[in-house]
């Protein structure tokens, strides 16, 4: 809710359709927030710096989300509000140096501590928004090229320890540009739990490909040698979908689906990759170019929904 005194209302919808307000955040500016982080115990509202001018009124005046965002300020931190999923209320508050983000990879409660761990695909500032205009995507230059986010792991320590102060979020690592990732996904059974592998779109850093030309598998436990990619020149990849093998136990036991555009042929295909080694298992070619979307799911009732 924007205006002179912006308010974020974090709520849950119960099975019977009724709604409970878990918390209201009234000390944060109105900002463009694409997603939330979620663990088994907490909802984490992360207010990164994409603040709308005039408390959100610039959205109405300028009629353009990107133009309504205030100029980047390197001195304004990102703020993490940790909200209790069961009892409601703000359990803790943290801050970190500024960043921008679209998507979280995963988040979980550390089983050995009282910490919350959050993996996110982050950007150093909001210039990424300007690179997503159609004219720049059609004719990219090294200066206007859309660059994918890099995985950054944050640790919020001792969440339940009493504190009236805003504590510092610890940055445990930030991946390299070569291992950049967007539209990340994981094995669905590991959502909100400790995990090892993430899959997403990636671009060969040596190319000026408009968007992404590879699918990457990130290994969170072996970041130096465990990451794998699949792709080819002239391909445009879309958000991968992880489909577990029925009866499988391993986190990477399954396949990864992605709708891929062959730019030279002007046709799309559904590519199926082995999630363990990212080798191609099969492809289903189409006789047309299929529009690339952002988010999808796998419907296990014999129907794929991408």
C-alpha positions in Angstrom: 0.0 0.0 0.0 1.6 3.3 -1.1 1.0 6.9 -0.2 2.4 9.2 2.5 2.9 6.3 4.9 3.4 3.1 2.9 2.5 -0.2 4.6 3.4 -3.8 3.6 0.8 -6.4 4.8 2.1 -9.9 4.9 -0.8 -12.4 5.0 -1.6 -16.1 4.7 -4.6 -17.7 3.0 -5.9 -20.7 5.0 -7.5 -23.8 3.5 -11.0 -22.5 4.1 -10.2 -19.4 2.1 -10.0 -17.0 5.1 -7.1 -14.6 5.4 -4.9 -13.9 8.4 -2.6 -10.8 8.5 0.8 -12.1 9.8 2.5 -8.7 10.1 2.4 -5.1 8.9 5.6 -3.3 8.0 5.3 0.4 8.3 8.9 1.7 8.4 9.9 0.7 4.9 9.6 2.8 1.7 7.2 1.6 -1.1 9.4 -0.5 -3.4 9.2 -2.8 -6.4 9.4 -6.2 -4.8 8.9 -9.2 -7.1 9.1 -12.0 -4.6 9.3 -13.1 -1.0 11.6 -15.6 0.8 10.0 -18.5 2.7 11.3 -21.1 5.2 9.4 -23.6 7.2 9.2 -21.1 10.1 9.4 -17.7 8.6 8.3 -15.3 5.8 11.2 -12.9 4.9 10.1 -9.6 3.4 13.2 -8.1 1.8 12.9 -4.5 0.9 15.7 -3.9 -1.5 16.4 -0.6 -3.2 13.8 -0.1 -5.9 11.9 2.7 -4.1 9.1 4.4 -5.8 9.1 8.2 -5.7 6.8 10.1 -3.5 5.8 7.0 -1.5 4.5 5.3 -4.6 2.6 8.2 -6.1 5.0 8.5 -9.0 3.5 5.2 -10.3 0.3 7.1 -10.9 1.9 10.3 -12.2 4.5 8.7 -14.5 2.4 5.6 -15.5 5.6 3.6 -15.8 7.0 1.4 -13.1 10.7 1.8 -14.1 10.5 5.6 -14.5 8.7 5.8 -11.1 11.7 4.3 -9.3 14.0 6.7 -7.5 17.7 7.1 -8.5 20.0 4.5 -7.0 21.6 5.5 -3.7 24.6 3.3 -2.7 24.2 4.4 0.9 20.7 2.9 1.4 20.9 -0.7 2.7 18.6 -3.6 1.9 16.4 -4.6 4.9 15.2 -8.1 5.8 12.0 -8.4 7.9 11.7 -11.9 9.4 8.1 -12.7 10.1 6.8 -15.7 12.1 4.6 -17.9 9.9 2.8 -19.5 12.9 2.3 -16.8 15.4 2.7 -13.7 13.3 4.7 -10.6 14.1 8.2 -9.5 13.1 10.7 -11.8 14.8 13.8 -10.0 13.7 15.2 -7.3 11.4 18.5 -7.3 9.4 20.2 -5.2 6.9 22.9 -5.6 4.2 24.7 -3.5 1.7 22.3 -2.5 -1.1 21.3 -4.8 -4.0 18.4 -5.5 -6.3 16.7 -8.8 -6.9 13.9 -10.5 -8.8 14.0 -14.0 -7.5 15.0 -16.1 -4.5 16.6 -19.5 -5.2 15.6 -21.0 -1.9 15.6 -20.3 1.8 15.7 -22.5 4.8 16.1 -22.7 8.6 19.5 -24.0 9.5 18.9 -27.3 11.4 22.0 -26.8 13.5 21.6 -23.2 14.5 18.9 -20.5 15.0 19.9 -19.0 11.6 17.9 -18.4 8.4 19.8 -19.0 5.1 18.6 -17.2 2.0 20.0 -17.7 -1.6 19.1 -15.0 -4.1 19.9 -14.0 -7.6 21.1 -10.4 -7.0 22.2 -7.4 -9.0 24.6 -4.7 -7.8 22.0 -1.9 -8.7 18.8 -1.3 -10.7 20.4 -0.7 -14.1 19.2 -4.1 -15.1 15.7 -2.7 -15.4 16.8 -0.2 -18.0 18.4 -3.0 -20.1 15.0 -4.8 -20.4 13.5 -2.3 -22.8 12.7 -4.0 -26.1 14.9 -1.7 -28.2 17.9 -2.6 -26.1 17.1 -6.3 -26.1 16.8 -6.2 -29.9 20.1 -4.5 -30.4 22.4 -5.1 -27.4 25.8 -3.5 -26.9 28.3 -4.3 -24.2 26.9 -1.3 -22.2 23.2 -2.2 -22.6 23.4 -5.9 -22.5 21.0 -7.6 -20.0 23.3 -9.3 -17.4 21.9 -12.0 -15.3 22.0 -12.0 -11.5 24.5 -13.8 -9.4 23.7 -16.1 -6.6 24.4 -14.6 -3.2 23.9 -16.4 0.1 22.8 -14.4 3.1 22.8 -15.7 6.7 20.5 -14.2 9.3 22.0 -15.2 12.6 20.2 -16.0 15.8 16.7 -15.1 14.7 15.0 -15.8 18.0 17.6 -13.9 20.1 15.9 -10.9 21.6 17.0 -7.7 19.9 15.5 -4.3 19.3 18.2 -3.4 16.8 18.6 -4.0 13.1 21.3 -6.6 12.8 23.7 -7.2 10.0 22.9 -10.0 7.4 26.1 -12.0 6.7 27.1 -12.5 3.1 28.6 -16.0 2.9 29.4 -16.0 -0.9 28.5 -14.4 -4.2 28.8 -16.5 -7.4 30.9 -15.4 -10.4 29.4 -13.8 -13.5 30.1 -17.0 -15.4 27.8 -18.8 -13.0 25.1 -16.2 -13.2 21.5 -17.5 -12.9 18.0 -16.2 -13.3 14.5 -17.8 -13.2 16.0 -20.4 -10.7 14.3 -23.6 -9.7 15.1 -26.6 -7.5 13.7 -30.0 -6.8 10.3 -29.2 -5.3 10.7 -31.5 -2.3 13.6 -29.3 -1.1 11.7 -26.0 -1.1 12.2 -24.3 2.3 14.8 -27.0 3.2 18.6 -27.4 3.1 19.5 -28.3 -0.5 22.4 -28.6 -2.9 21.4 -28.0 -6.5 19.7 -25.2 -8.4 18.8 -24.8 -12.0 18.3 -21.7 -14.1 19.0 -19.8 -17.2 22.5 -18.7 -17.9 24.5 -17.0 -20.6 27.9 -17.7 -22.0 29.8 -14.6 -20.9 31.8 -14.5 -24.1 28.7 -13.7 -26.2 26.4 -10.8 -26.7 23.3 -13.0 -26.7 20.3 -10.9 -25.9 18.9 -12.9 -23.0 20.3 -16.4 -22.1 21.7 -19.2 -24.2 22.3 -21.9 -21.6 20.8 -23.8 -18.7 23.0 -24.0 -15.6 23.1 -26.4 -12.7 24.6 -24.8 -9.6 26.2 -27.0 -7.0 26.0 -25.1 -3.7 28.4 -27.5 -2.0 31.0 -27.6 -4.8 30.9 -24.1 -6.3 34.3 -24.3 -7.9 34.0 -27.5 -9.8 30.5 -28.8 -9.5 28.5 -26.4 -11.8 27.4 -27.7 -15.2 25.8 -26.1 -18.2 23.9 -27.1 -21.4 23.4 -24.9 -24.4 24.5 -24.0 -27.9 25.2 -20.8 -30.0 21.9 -19.5 -31.4 19.7 -21.0 -28.7 17.6 -18.9 -26.3 16.7 -20.8 -23.2 13.7 -20.3 -20.9 13.0 -21.0 -17.2 13.8 -24.6 -16.4 11.3 -26.9 -14.7 12.6 -29.7 -12.5 10.6 -33.0 -12.7 11.6 -35.6 -10.1 11.8 -39.2 -11.2 9.0 -41.2 -9.6 10.4 -43.1 -6.7 13.7 -41.3 -6.8 15.5 -40.2 -3.6 18.4 -38.2 -4.7 18.0 -34.4 -5.0 19.2 -34.4 -8.7 17.3 -37.6 -9.7 15.0 -36.3 -12.4 14.9 -34.3 -15.6 15.0 -30.6 -16.4 12.6 -29.2 -19.0 13.1 -26.0 -20.9 11.4 -24.4 -23.9 14.3 -23.4 -26.2 14.2 -21.2 -29.3 16.5 -22.0 -32.2 17.0 -18.5 -33.5 18.4 -19.6 -36.9 15.5 -21.9 -37.6 12.9 -19.6 -36.0 11.4 -22.7 -34.2 11.2 -23.8 -30.6 11.6 -27.1 -28.9 11.0 -28.7 -25.5 14.4 -29.9 -24.4 14.7 -32.6 -21.7 18.0 -32.7 -19.7 19.3 -35.3 -17.2 19.4 -33.3 -14.0 22.5 -35.1 -12.8 24.9 -34.3 -15.7 22.9 -31.8 -17.8 23.2 -34.1 -20.8 20.3 -33.9 -23.3 18.0 -36.8 -23.0 15.4 -35.9 -25.7 13.8 -33.0 -27.5 10.4 -32.3 -29.0 10.6 -29.9 -31.9 7.8 -27.6 -32.8 6.9 -26.1 -36.2 6.7 -22.6 -34.8 8.3 -20.2 -32.4 6.8 -20.6 -29.0 6.7 -17.4 -26.9 9.1 -17.7 -23.9 7.4 -17.1 -20.6 8.7 -16.5 -17.1 7.2 -19.0 -14.7 5.6 -22.4 -15.0 4.9 -25.7 -13.2 4.9 -29.4 -14.0 1.5 -31.0 -13.7 2.2 -34.6 -12.8 -1.2 -35.7 -14.1 0.3 -36.5 -17.5 0.2 -32.8 -18.6 3.1 -30.5 -18.8 2.4 -26.8 -18.0 5.3 -24.5 -18.8 
